[in-house]
Amino acid sequence: MNAYEKKFLVEIQLSIHEIEAVLGTGFRFMEMDGNVPLIQAVAEELKIIAEAVEELSRNHPVFSISAHRIIEIGKGVETDDGRITLEDIKSVLKNDLPLLKEEVQQFLMQE
């Protein structure tokens, strides 16, 4: 892993930690319903993660399919064209983000 790749991996890791901090411990996903500031904060971090994953994937197809779903959500958040729903965001948080977090940690430990 070179310094360029490590930069993006650390960026992903930091954004995941930021999402976890915003959601807090004992978070229930129904708490997101109607909480616009929370949704916006999480969506912004997902956008950052998506950009970093996409950049890393250009040179090395290193991530699972979960990461590619995060890219799609991030692009949808960025364009704000209404195709990304709160349920999509919740699904990524529940199903895809934990897998990406584990993958990133494994890559950073290989260093």
Sequence and secondary structure as in RCSB ss.txt:
>XXXX:A:sequence
MNAYEKKFLVEIQLSIHEIEAVLGTGFRFMEMDGNVPLIQAVAEELKIIAEAVEELSRNHPVFSISAHRIIEIGK
GVETDDGRITLEDIKSVLKNDLPLLKEEVQQFLMQE
>XXXX:A:secstr
  HHHHHHHHHHHHHHHHHHHHH TT  GGGGTT HHHHHHHHHHHHHHHHHHHHHHHH   S HHHHHHHHHHH
HHHHT S   HHHHHHIIIIIHHHHHHHHHHHHHT 
